[in-house]
Amino acid sequence: MKIKNILRLALLIALIGFGCKGKDSKSNYTVSGVIKNAPNKKLLLQEFKFVGLNMVSEIIDSIRTDENGKFAFNFIAKGDGIYCIASKKDENKEFTLYFINDEKEIQLNGDYENYKSLYVSGSNSTETLYKFLKEYDKKNEMFVLSINNLSVMQNINGDATIIDSLQKDRSAKMNDLNNYILTSINESSNATFIQFVLIQSLRLPIETSLILEYARVAAEKTKSESLKNFVTALSNQVKINVPTTPLAVGQPAPEIAMADPNGNIKTLSSLRGKYVLIDFWASWCGPCRAENPNVVSAFEKYKDKRFTVLGVSLDDDKSAWTDAIKDDRLNWLHISDLKKWESTVVNTYQFQGIPYNVLIDTNGIIIAKELRGTELQSKLESILN
């Protein structure tokens, strides 16, 4: 009888212990490895916490490597998170190794002289993270290079054919980067990785509404409270950024990011370096169609003098939109979210009707609004001739 009681007590203790390990329980984790070329170096273990739309780091431990560069951190955490092992390399550069603690024991082997050289063992999410960062860095470098090449040619008033080719190259590189970001979010099931990528995407010219939609899908898929909080924070941020008063001359023009007729995301900021007439119109708008010949005339006259037009449509029928572009010979960049008066630009730019336009300078500053007929021609002549 006593033996039975002892066995029951042991079973009860085991069940209690098992039952206590719910979603709020904490576990012990170990991350260890070898960092080449780093004998007796001080290493910091940083934990990144998701706060709103940002990541905030906190140092939770520090150790020194041995004479061979070996290290081992032991820490306690509640579920997956983003962590970083870091050491000051010099005044201008940091050595960092990121990881996600999806397993209890993880190995990271790196090289102090080359932070991109990394071998991961024991953590699938960390491997995914580093594959993402490697490809992201490569695509981002190509995107930045394309921007710089275009900027150089525009600053020296280079050949129009070359500039056009460089603009297409920049758009292609931007779309490649954006599509990679969104695909990475869509294909992952790890909430920590997804939120890390979402925060990265906020720095890029990706339409905020598109990021928000991907975040909502990911939050539902993963059932992550942290992702749900991210969705709430991003939704609130979108509302906060909507101006409550009309934009005035002298203010920076708010960013616009929408899809072109081919479905590629284009941005107002990608036209920086040119005078841009932001033309809000729609195929169903009679006065807009009547004004189009005047805009075409201005575009053809000044397109070789750092002037262009960005057509922002309030259509909700894609075929009608693209047919009007072709019929009216509107040979400039066109974008739309196909939401008619529900479009985000209506609140952002605070207009009540169309046609409506805003003229910005090469730095993105508003220099005129509501230019129609001869007023448009006169304004362009005064600044471009």
C-alpha positions as CSV (number, residue, x, y, z in Angstrom):
1,M,0.0,0.0,0.0
2,K,2.8,2.4,0.8
3,I,4.4,1.6,-2.5
4,K,1.2,2.4,-4.3
5,N,0.9,5.7,-2.5
6,I,4.5,6.6,-3.4
7,L,3.9,5.8,-7.0
8,R,0.7,7.9,-7.0
9,L,2.5,10.7,-5.4
10,A,5.3,10.5,-8.0
11,L,2.8,10.4,-10.8
12,L,0.9,13.4,-9.3
13,I,4.2,15.4,-9.1
14,A,5.0,14.6,-12.7
15,L,1.5,15.6,-13.9
16,I,1.7,18.9,-11.9
17,G,5.1,19.6,-13.4
18,F,3.9,18.8,-16.9
19,G,0.7,20.9,-16.4
20,C,2.7,23.9,-15.3
21,K,4.6,24.2,-18.6
22,G,2.0,26.3,-20.4
23,K,2.5,29.1,-22.8
24,D,3.7,31.4,-19.9
25,S,6.3,29.0,-18.6
26,K,10.0,29.8,-18.9
27,S,12.7,27.4,-20.0
28,N,16.5,27.2,-19.9
29,Y,18.4,27.7,-23.2
30,T,22.1,27.4,-24.1
31,V,23.8,29.0,-27.1
32,S,27.5,28.1,-27.6
33,G,30.1,27.9,-30.2
34,V,33.5,29.1,-31.4
35,I,34.3,32.5,-32.9
36,K,37.5,32.4,-34.9
37,N,40.0,35.2,-34.4
38,A,38.4,36.2,-31.1
39,P,40.5,35.0,-28.2
40,N,39.5,36.5,-24.8
41,K,36.9,38.8,-26.3
42,K,34.1,40.2,-24.3
43,L,30.7,39.1,-25.7
44,L,27.3,40.6,-24.9
45,L,24.1,38.6,-25.1
46,Q,21.2,40.9,-26.1
47,E,17.5,40.2,-26.1
48,F,15.3,42.0,-28.6
49,K,11.8,42.8,-27.5
50,F,9.1,43.7,-29.9
51,V,7.7,47.1,-28.8
52,G,5.0,48.5,-31.1
53,L,6.6,48.7,-34.6
54,N,10.2,48.5,-33.3
55,M,12.7,46.1,-31.7
56,V,14.3,47.3,-28.4
57,S,17.5,45.5,-27.3
58,E,18.4,44.7,-23.7
59,I,21.8,43.3,-22.5
60,I,21.0,40.2,-20.4
61,D,24.5,38.7,-19.9
62,S,28.2,39.1,-20.8
63,I,31.1,36.7,-20.9
64,R,34.6,36.4,-22.4
65,T,35.7,33.8,-24.9
66,D,38.5,31.5,-24.0
67,E,41.9,31.5,-25.7
68,N,40.4,29.5,-28.6
69,G,37.3,31.7,-29.0
70,K,34.9,29.3,-27.4
71,F,31.8,30.7,-25.6
72,A,28.6,29.5,-24.0
73,F,25.6,31.5,-22.8
74,N,22.9,30.0,-20.5
75,F,19.7,32.0,-20.2
76,I,16.0,31.7,-19.3
77,A,13.3,32.7,-21.7
78,K,9.6,32.4,-22.3
79,G,9.2,31.1,-25.9
80,D,10.9,32.1,-29.1
81,G,12.6,35.4,-29.4
82,I,15.3,37.3,-31.3
83,Y,18.7,37.4,-29.6
84,C,22.1,38.7,-30.6
85,I,25.6,37.9,-29.5
86,A,27.6,41.1,-30.0
87,S,31.1,42.6,-29.5
88,K,32.5,46.0,-30.3
89,K,34.9,45.3,-33.2
90,D,36.1,48.9,-33.6
91,E,34.7,52.4,-33.3
92,N,32.7,52.2,-36.5
93,K,31.6,48.5,-36.7
94,E,30.0,45.9,-34.6
95,F,30.3,42.1,-34.7
96,T,26.9,40.5,-34.3
97,L,25.4,37.0,-34.5
98,Y,21.6,36.9,-34.4
99,F,19.7,33.8,-33.5
100,I,16.1,32.7,-32.6
101,N,15.9,30.4,-29.6
102,D,13.5,27.8,-31.1
103,E,15.5,25.0,-29.6
104,K,17.0,24.5,-26.1
105,E,20.6,24.1,-27.4
106,I,22.0,26.0,-30.3
107,Q,25.4,26.2,-31.7
108,L,26.8,29.3,-33.6
109,N,30.3,29.2,-35.1
110,G,31.5,32.4,-36.7
111,D,34.6,34.5,-37.6
112,Y,35.3,37.7,-35.8
113,E,36.9,39.1,-39.0
114,N,33.9,38.2,-41.2
115,Y,30.5,38.5,-39.4
116,K,28.8,37.0,-42.5
117,S,30.7,33.7,-42.0
118,L,28.4,31.7,-39.8
119,Y,27.5,28.0,-39.2
120,V,24.3,27.3,-37.4
121,S,23.4,24.0,-35.7
122,G,20.3,23.0,-33.8
123,S,18.0,25.9,-34.9
124,N,16.0,25.8,-38.1
125,S,14.6,29.2,-37.5
126,T,18.1,30.7,-37.1
127,E,19.1,29.1,-40.4
128,T,16.1,30.6,-42.0
129,L,16.9,34.0,-40.5
130,Y,20.4,33.9,-41.9
131,K,19.4,32.8,-45.3
132,F,17.0,35.7,-45.3
133,L,19.5,38.3,-44.1
134,K,22.1,37.1,-46.6
135,E,19.7,37.4,-49.6
136,Y,18.2,40.6,-48.2
137,D,21.6,42.2,-48.0
138,K,22.4,41.2,-51.5
139,K,19.2,42.5,-53.0
140,N,19.3,45.7,-50.9
141,E,22.9,46.4,-52.1
142,M,21.8,46.0,-55.7
143,F,18.8,48.4,-55.1
144,V,21.0,51.0,-53.4
145,L,23.6,50.8,-56.3
146,S,20.8,51.3,-58.8
147,I,19.7,54.4,-57.0
148,N,23.2,55.8,-56.8
149,N,23.8,55.1,-60.5
150,L,20.6,56.9,-61.5
151,S,21.4,59.8,-59.2
152,V,24.8,60.3,-60.8
153,M,23.3,60.5,-64.3
154,Q,20.5,62.8,-63.3
155,N,22.9,65.2,-61.5
156,I,25.0,65.6,-64.7
157,N,21.9,65.8,-66.9
158,G,23.0,62.6,-68.7
159,D,21.6,61.0,-71.8
160,A,17.8,60.6,-71.5
161,T,18.0,57.0,-72.9
162,I,20.5,56.0,-70.3
163,I,18.5,57.7,-67.5
164,D,15.4,55.8,-68.7
165,S,17.2,52.5,-68.6
166,L,18.6,53.2,-65.1
167,Q,15.1,54.2,-63.9
168,K,13.8,50.8,-65.1
169,D,16.7,49.1,-63.5
170,R,16.0,50.8,-60.2
171,S,12.3,49.9,-60.3
172,A,13.2,46.3,-61.1
173,K,15.6,46.1,-58.2
174,M,13.1,47.7,-55.8
175,N,10.4,45.2,-56.9
176,D,12.7,42.3,-56.5
177,L,13.6,43.4,-53.0
178,N,9.9,44.0,-52.1
179,N,8.7,40.7,-53.5
180,Y,11.4,38.8,-51.6
181,I,10.3,40.5,-48.3
182,L,6.7,39.7,-48.8
183,T,7.4,36.1,-50.0
184,S,9.5,35.5,-46.9
185,I,6.7,36.6,-44.7
186,N,4.1,34.5,-46.5
187,E,6.2,31.3,-46.5
188,S,7.2,31.2,-42.9
189,S,5.3,29.8,-39.9
190,N,7.6,31.2,-37.2
191,A,6.0,34.2,-35.7
192,T,9.3,35.7,-34.4
193,F,10.9,35.5,-37.8
194,I,7.8,37.0,-39.5
195,Q,7.7,39.9,-37.1
196,F,11.4,40.6,-37.6
197,V,10.9,40.7,-41.4
198,L,7.8,42.9,-41.0
199,I,9.8,45.4,-39.1
200,Q,12.5,45.3,-41.8
201,S,9.8,45.9,-44.4
202,L,8.7,49.2,-42.8
203,R,12.0,50.7,-43.8
204,L,11.4,49.9,-47.5
205,P,9.1,51.5,-50.2
206,I,6.4,48.9,-49.7
207,E,2.8,50.1,-49.5
208,T,1.9,50.1,-45.8
209,S,-1.6,48.7,-46.4
210,L,0.1,45.7,-48.1
211,I,2.4,45.1,-45.1
212,L,-0.6,45.4,-42.8
213,E,-2.5,42.8,-44.8
214,Y,0.4,40.3,-44.7
215,A,0.7,41.0,-41.0
216,R,-3.0,40.2,-40.4
217,V,-2.7,37.0,-42.3
218,A,0.4,36.0,-40.4
219,A,-1.2,36.8,-37.0
220,E,-4.2,34.6,-37.9
221,K,-2.0,31.8,-39.2
222,T,0.4,31.7,-36.2
223,K,-2.1,32.8,-33.5
224,S,0.7,35.0,-32.1
225,E,-0.2,37.6,-29.6
226,S,2.9,39.6,-30.5
227,L,1.9,39.7,-34.1
228,K,-1.6,40.7,-33.2
229,N,-0.1,43.6,-31.2
230,F,2.0,44.5,-34.2
231,V,-1.1,44.6,-36.4
232,T,-2.9,46.9,-33.9
233,A,0.2,49.2,-33.7
234,L,0.5,49.5,-37.5
235,S,-3.2,50.1,-37.9
236,N,-3.0,52.9,-35.3
237,Q,0.1,54.4,-37.0
238,V,-1.6,54.5,-40.4
239,K,-4.5,56.5,-38.7
240,I,-2.1,58.8,-36.9
241,N,-0.2,59.6,-40.2
242,V,-3.3,60.9,-41.9
243,P,-3.2,64.7,-41.8
244,T,-6.2,66.5,-40.4
245,T,-5.6,69.7,-42.3
246,P,-4.9,70.3,-46.0
247,L,-1.3,70.2,-47.1
248,A,0.3,73.6,-47.7
249,V,2.9,74.9,-50.1
250,G,6.3,74.4,-48.5
251,Q,5.5,71.1,-46.8
252,P,7.0,67.8,-47.8
253,A,4.7,65.8,-50.0
254,P,3.6,62.6,-48.2
255,E,4.9,59.3,-49.6
256,I,2.6,57.4,-52.0
257,A,3.2,53.7,-52.7
258,M,0.7,51.9,-55.0
259,A,0.7,49.3,-57.7
260,D,1.2,50.2,-61.4
261,P,-1.0,48.5,-64.1
262,N,1.4,45.6,-64.0
263,G,1.0,45.1,-60.3
264,N,4.4,46.4,-59.3
265,I,4.6,48.7,-56.3
266,K,5.8,52.2,-57.3
267,T,6.5,55.1,-55.1
268,L,6.5,58.9,-55.2
269,S,10.0,59.0,-53.6
270,S,11.4,57.0,-56.5
271,L,11.0,60.1,-58.6
272,R,13.1,62.2,-56.3
273,G,15.4,64.5,-58.3
274,K,12.7,65.6,-60.7
275,Y,9.8,68.1,-60.6
276,V,6.7,66.0,-60.3
277,L,3.1,66.8,-61.0
278,I,1.1,64.4,-58.8
279,D,-2.1,64.2,-60.8
280,F,-5.1,62.7,-59.1
281,W,-7.7,61.7,-61.7
282,A,-10.0,58.8,-62.8
283,S,-11.2,57.4,-66.1
284,W,-14.8,58.0,-65.0
285,C,-14.1,61.7,-64.3
286,G,-15.3,63.9,-67.2
287,P,-13.4,67.1,-66.1
288,C,-10.2,64.9,-65.6
289,R,-10.4,63.6,-69.1
290,A,-11.0,67.1,-70.5
291,E,-7.8,68.3,-68.6
292,N,-5.6,65.5,-69.8
293,P,-4.6,67.0,-73.1
294,N,-3.2,70.0,-71.2
295,V,-1.2,67.7,-68.9
296,V,0.0,65.8,-72.0
297,S,1.1,69.0,-73.6
298,A,3.1,70.1,-70.4
299,F,4.7,66.7,-70.1
300,E,5.9,66.6,-73.8
301,K,7.2,70.1,-73.5
302,Y,9.2,69.7,-70.3
303,K,9.9,66.0,-69.9
304,D,13.5,66.5,-70.9
305,K,13.9,69.2,-68.2
306,R,13.7,67.1,-65.1
307,F,9.9,67.2,-65.1
308,T,7.5,64.3,-65.0
309,V,3.9,63.4,-64.0
310,L,2.7,60.7,-61.5
311,G,-0.8,59.7,-62.3
312,V,-2.7,58.6,-59.2
313,S,-6.1,57.1,-60.2
314,L,-9.2,56.9,-58.2
315,D,-10.6,54.2,-60.4
316,D,-12.0,50.9,-59.2
317,D,-12.1,49.2,-62.6
318,K,-8.6,48.3,-63.8
319,S,-9.6,47.9,-67.5
320,A,-11.3,51.3,-67.6
321,W,-8.2,52.8,-66.0
322,T,-5.7,51.2,-68.4
323,D,-7.9,52.0,-71.4
324,A,-8.1,55.6,-70.5
325,I,-4.3,55.8,-70.1
326,K,-3.9,54.4,-73.6
327,D,-6.7,56.4,-75.2
328,D,-5.6,59.8,-73.7
329,R,-1.9,59.0,-74.4
330,L,-0.8,59.5,-70.9
331,N,2.8,58.4,-71.3
332,W,4.0,58.6,-67.7
333,L,4.0,56.6,-64.5
334,H,0.5,55.5,-63.3
335,I,-0.5,54.0,-60.0
336,S,-3.7,53.1,-58.2
337,D,-5.0,51.0,-55.3
338,L,-8.3,50.7,-57.3
339,K,-10.4,51.8,-54.3
340,K,-12.1,54.8,-55.8
341,W,-12.9,57.3,-52.9
342,E,-11.7,54.8,-50.3
343,S,-8.2,55.2,-51.6
344,T,-5.7,56.2,-48.8
345,V,-4.4,59.2,-50.9
346,V,-7.8,61.0,-50.4
347,N,-7.2,61.5,-46.7
348,T,-3.5,61.9,-47.0
349,Y,-3.7,64.7,-49.5
350,Q,-7.0,66.1,-48.2
351,F,-8.8,66.8,-51.5
352,Q,-12.6,66.7,-52.0
353,G,-12.8,66.3,-55.7
354,I,-10.9,65.6,-58.9
355,P,-9.1,66.6,-61.1
356,Y,-6.6,67.7,-58.4
357,N,-2.9,68.0,-58.6
358,V,0.2,68.9,-56.5
359,L,3.5,70.1,-57.9
360,I,6.6,69.2,-56.0
361,D,10.3,70.2,-56.5
362,T,13.3,67.9,-56.8
363,N,13.5,67.5,-53.1
364,G,9.8,66.4,-52.7
365,I,8.6,69.8,-51.4
366,I,5.2,71.1,-52.4
367,I,5.6,74.3,-54.5
368,A,2.1,74.6,-56.0
369,K,-1.4,73.0,-56.0
370,E,-4.4,72.9,-58.2
371,L,-2.7,74.0,-61.4
372,R,-5.1,73.8,-64.4
373,G,-5.0,75.0,-68.0
374,T,-2.6,77.9,-68.6
375,E,-1.7,78.1,-64.9
376,L,0.1,74.8,-65.2
377,Q,2.0,75.9,-68.3
378,S,2.9,79.2,-66.8
379,K,4.2,77.7,-63.5
380,L,6.3,75.1,-65.3
381,E,7.7,77.8,-67.6
382,S,8.7,80.0,-64.7
383,I,10.7,77.2,-63.0
384,L,12.0,75.1,-65.9
385,N,12.9,77.7,-68.5
